[in-house]
Structure formats: structure tokens, C-alpha cells
């Protein structure tokens, strides 16, 4: 698959990508705290953070993840219902939709489809990441059909694969996509890693994770700087280094944190490099 971000950092010198990574974490967390404490914008003197949109350092602080957690919390004690709710959540990925739904709605396909198309703010789903068609028994299911028709019927398939994964996100994601045949398996990965919020005995937060296309350029920089063999070794080393670079962090960073913060660092330095511009959905507006 073509990676549109592959060359986004080409030609840019980053003296110490490890320090830059943790500096990003510290500053972004400071912005979140300043904002939540009621301070007036811009909350930072960093011009890149003032102008560009970024996720929070800890993904559970983002409004999308908060909506997923709130939506799935009522069914956390039923693994089948939890998996169903998480897969729907990451196919939907729209906090305004999730906030108006109940997990019980997922078991009524026709009713759910009507809710999504006719009773929700449109679009009912978010375009924050691509959700491509799913394949099942030689039938292709688009985003809506997978969310409403397919998932209620394949929960046991998903459950069996996840239980057989030995708590490993990469194993579960790859095994599910052997059947789904999605050209971009990111939504699968998101649904599987989210299990760790509720059932770390099923999917461990410390599981290795796949590299997304957005994170690859910065993880490549870290890997080269650390002189390591691959991204998994690089992520493990970054976890090891967090005590040195950010001893006062609110919690331990996990592999998925390192991966997705690498994506945010790629965005940050793409602005500096001029390969990303402050316009359209990239432009941060404090009052929105």
C-alpha cells in the first residue's frame, strides 16, 4: 500500500529524535492540563502547537477514545458484547454518534441502520482514518454494512481469534485480516488494542503493535538513531528510556502509546519541514 507520509520528513535534521519525542509528550500534556484548568488559549508558546491539530499524549484523554470507553463500559463484563461494541466503535469512530447510542442497539441491525442514517448528525462516522470494505464469505461489506449487518453475526469468530492470540495485538490483527482482507487493517488494530482498556487479561497493554503508515517515518528516525533492527525493538527501547526522559509522567507509556505518539511527532515535524500545512482540518481553532 502506498504510504503518503513516507517522505514527509525527508531532508529535515532532527538532532535528537528521542529527546524531541519526549519533549512533544511533555508539552502536549501541559497544554491539555492548562486547557482543562480553564486557562485561556493559546496554552503554549510553541507556534506549531498553537496552529496545528494534535491528539493528546495519552489516547484515553482524546474525546474519541472517551466516547468509546463510555459506550463500551456497560458491556465490559461480557467479552462477546465488549468485542462487538469495540469493533462497531472503531468502524464508527464518531464521538457524537457513540454518545447517542446504547450497546443494545447493535443487536438490531435494521433499527441501528435507521438510527445511523436518519437520526444522527451526519456524517455518522469519522474520516479520521480510512475504513475500507470487509470481505466475508465472498461478500464485500462497506463501512455501514459491516457495522450493522456483519458484526452481529461474526462475534464468535472474532472472539475465537482474539482468545487464541496469546494476548498479542499483532497476532490477533493479522489473523482477523486474513479473512477480512482489508487493504488497511488499522480499524482492526484499534478495536483489538482497545480490549486492553477493559480486559488486559485478554489483550495485554504491553503487547507489540503494528506500525501505522503515519508513525513509520518517525519510528524510522528513532530506529536509525538508536541503531536497532526494527520498530518493535525501537518501541521497547523507548519504553525503557521513559524513566530517564520523563520521570514525572502520569503513567507508563505502552507500545501503542509509542506508536501513536510517533505519528503525532511525524505530524509536528512535517509542519516544520513544510510537507504539512496549517489549513483545512489541520488548522487548530481554540474555540471549536
C-alpha positions in Angstrom: 0.0 0.0 0.0 1.3 3.4 -0.9 2.3 5.5 2.1 1.5 9.2 1.6 3.6 10.1 4.6 6.7 8.1 3.6 8.8 11.1 2.6 7.3 13.7 4.9 10.5 14.1 7.0 12.9 13.9 4.1 15.7 16.5 4.3 14.8 17.5 7.8 17.5 17.3 10.5 16.3 16.3 14.0 19.4 16.3 16.2 18.0 14.0 18.9 14.7 12.4 17.9 14.4 10.7 21.4 14.5 14.0 23.2 12.2 15.6 20.7 9.7 12.7 21.2 9.5 13.2 24.9 9.6 17.0 24.6 6.5 16.6 22.5 4.8 14.4 25.1 5.6 16.8 27.9 4.4 19.9 26.1 1.2 18.3 24.7 0.3 17.1 28.2 1.0 20.6 29.6 -1.4 22.0 27.0 -4.1 19.6 28.0 -3.7 20.4 31.7 -3.7 24.2 31.0 -6.8 23.9 28.9 -8.7 21.7 31.3 -7.8 24.1 34.2 -9.6 26.8 32.4 -6.7 28.9 31.2 -7.2 31.0 28.1 -5.6 29.9 24.8 -3.0 29.5 23.3 -1.9 27.4 26.4 1.6 27.2 24.9 4.3 29.4 23.4 5.1 26.7 20.8 3.8 28.1 17.4 3.4 24.6 15.9 1.1 23.5 18.8 -0.8 26.8 18.6 -1.7 26.3 14.9 -1.9 22.6 14.3 -4.3 19.8 15.5 -2.7 17.1 17.6 -4.0 14.2 19.7 -3.3 14.2 23.4 -0.2 12.4 24.8 -2.4 9.7 26.4 -5.1 8.5 24.0 -7.6 7.9 26.8 -7.7 11.8 27.1 -9.0 12.3 23.5 -12.7 12.8 23.1 -13.0 10.0 20.6 -11.4 7.5 23.0 -13.5 8.8 25.9 -16.6 8.2 23.8 -15.5 4.6 23.0 -14.8 3.9 26.7 -18.1 5.4 27.8 -20.0 3.4 25.1 -18.4 0.1 25.9 -18.3 0.4 29.7 -21.8 -1.1 30.2 -20.8 -4.4 28.5 -17.3 -4.8 29.8 -18.3 -7.9 31.8 -19.5 -9.8 28.6 -16.5 -10.4 26.4 -18.7 -11.1 23.4 -20.7 -7.9 23.8 -17.5 -6.0 24.5 -15.8 -7.1 21.3 -18.9 -6.4 19.3 -19.1 -2.9 20.8 -15.4 -2.2 20.2 -15.5 -3.2 16.6 -18.6 -1.1 16.0 -17.0 1.8 17.8 -13.8 1.8 15.7 -15.8 1.4 12.5 -17.9 4.3 13.6 -15.2 6.4 15.3 -17.5 9.4 15.7 -17.9 10.5 19.2 -21.2 12.4 18.6 -22.7 9.1 17.3 -21.4 6.9 20.1 -22.6 9.4 22.7 -26.2 8.9 21.5 -26.2 5.1 21.1 -26.5 2.2 23.6 -24.7 -1.1 23.0 -28.0 -2.9 22.9 -28.8 -1.0 19.7 -26.0 -3.1 18.0 -28.1 -6.2 18.1 -30.9 -4.8 16.0 -29.4 -4.3 12.5 -32.4 -2.6 10.8 -33.0 -0.3 13.7 -29.3 0.5 14.0 -29.1 1.4 10.3 -32.1 3.7 10.6 -30.5 5.4 13.7 -27.2 5.9 11.9 -28.6 7.3 8.7 -31.7 9.2 9.8 -31.3 10.1 13.5 -27.7 11.1 13.9 -25.8 14.1 12.9 -24.2 13.4 9.6 -21.7 12.1 8.7 -22.5 9.4 11.3 -18.9 8.1 11.0 -15.5 9.9 11.2 -12.9 10.1 8.5 -10.0 10.4 11.0 -8.6 7.2 9.5 -9.8 5.1 6.4 -12.2 2.3 6.9 -12.1 0.1 3.8 -14.5 -2.7 2.9 -14.5 -6.0 4.8 -14.7 -9.4 3.0 -16.7 -12.3 4.4 -17.8 -15.4 2.6 -17.1 -13.8 -0.8 -19.3 -10.8 0.0 -17.9 -7.3 0.4 -19.3 -5.2 3.2 -18.9 -1.4 3.2 -18.5 0.5 6.4 -22.2 0.8 7.1 -23.0 -2.8 6.2 -20.1 -4.2 8.3 -21.2 -2.0 11.3 -24.8 -3.0 11.2 -25.2 -6.4 9.4 -21.9 -8.3 9.6 -20.5 -7.7 13.1 -23.6 -9.1 15.0 -23.1 -12.4 13.1 -19.4 -12.9 13.5 -18.8 -12.1 17.1 -17.8 -15.7 17.9 -15.3 -15.7 15.0 -13.7 -12.5 16.4 -13.8 -13.9 20.0 -12.1 -17.2 19.0 -9.2 -15.5 17.2 -8.7 -13.0 19.9 -8.6 -15.7 22.6 -6.1 -17.7 20.5 -3.8 -14.7 20.1 -1.9 -15.2 23.3 -2.8 -11.6 24.3 -0.9 -10.3 21.2 -2.3 -7.4 19.2 -0.3 -8.1 16.1 -1.3 -11.8 16.1 -5.0 -11.0 16.5 -5.0 -8.2 13.9 -3.2 -10.3 11.3 -5.4 -13.4 11.9 -8.6 -11.4 11.6 -7.5 -9.7 8.5 -6.6 -13.0 6.8 -10.4 -13.3 6.5 -11.4 -9.6 6.3 -8.8 -8.9 3.5 -8.8 -5.2 4.3 -6.3 -3.2 2.3 -5.8 -1.1 5.6 -6.2 -3.1 8.8 -5.9 -0.1 11.1 -9.6 -0.3 12.4 -9.0 -3.9 13.3 -5.9 -3.0 15.3 -7.7 -0.2 17.1 -10.6 -2.4 18.1 -8.2 -5.1 19.3 -5.9 -2.8 21.3 -8.9 -1.2 22.9 -9.8 -4.5 24.6 -6.8 -3.9 26.8 -8.6 -1.0 28.5 -11.2 -3.4 29.8 -9.7 -6.9 29.7 -5.9 -6.7 30.0 -6.0 -10.5 30.7 -7.3 -11.0 27.1 -5.1 -8.4 25.3 -2.2 -7.0 27.3 -1.4 -3.3 27.1 2.2 -4.3 26.7 1.6 -6.2 23.5 3.8 -5.4 20.5 1.8 -3.4 18.0 1.9 -2.9 14.2 3.3 0.3 12.7 0.8 2.5 11.1 1.7 4.4 7.9 1.6 7.7 9.8 4.0 6.6 12.5 6.5 4.9 10.2 8.6 8.0 9.2 9.3 9.0 12.8 9.8 5.4 14.0 12.3 5.0 11.2 14.2 8.0 12.5 14.2 6.6 16.1 15.3 3.2 14.8 18.2 4.7 12.9 19.3 6.9 15.8 19.2 4.0 18.2 20.8 1.7 15.7 18.2 -1.1 16.2 16.9 -3.8 13.9 13.2 -3.0 13.7 10.3 -0.9 15.1 9.5 -3.4 17.8 13.0 -3.1 19.2 12.7 0.6 18.9 9.5 0.8 20.8 10.8 -1.4 23.5 13.9 0.9 23.9 11.7 4.0 24.0 9.7 2.4 26.8 12.9 1.7 28.6 14.1 5.3 28.2 10.9 6.9 29.6 12.2 6.9 33.2 15.2 9.0 32.0 13.4 11.4 29.8 10.1 11.8 31.5 10.2 10.5 35.1 7.2 12.6 36.2 4.8 11.2 33.6 1.3 10.4 34.8 1.5 6.7 33.8 3.8 4.3 32.0 3.8 4.6 28.2 3.0 1.3 26.4 3.8 0.1 22.9 0.6 1.6 21.4 1.4 4.9 23.1 4.9 5.0 21.5 3.5 4.1 18.1 0.7 6.7 18.0 2.9 9.4 19.6 5.4 8.7 16.8 2.6 9.5 14.4 1.9 12.8 16.2 5.7 13.6 16.1 5.7 12.9 12.4 2.8 15.5 12.0 4.7 18.0 14.2 7.9 17.8 12.3 6.0 17.7 8.9 4.8 21.2 9.7 8.4 22.3 10.4 9.5 20.6 7.2 6.8 22.2 5.1 5.3 18.9 4.0 2.2 19.6 6.0 0.4 23.0 6.1 -1.8 24.8 8.6 -5.0 24.7 6.6 -8.4 22.9 6.4 -8.9 20.2 9.1 -5.2 20.6 10.1 -5.7 24.1 11.4 -6.4 24.3 15.1 -9.2 26.7 16.2 -9.2 27.0 20.0 -13.0 27.8 20.2 -14.1 24.7 18.3 
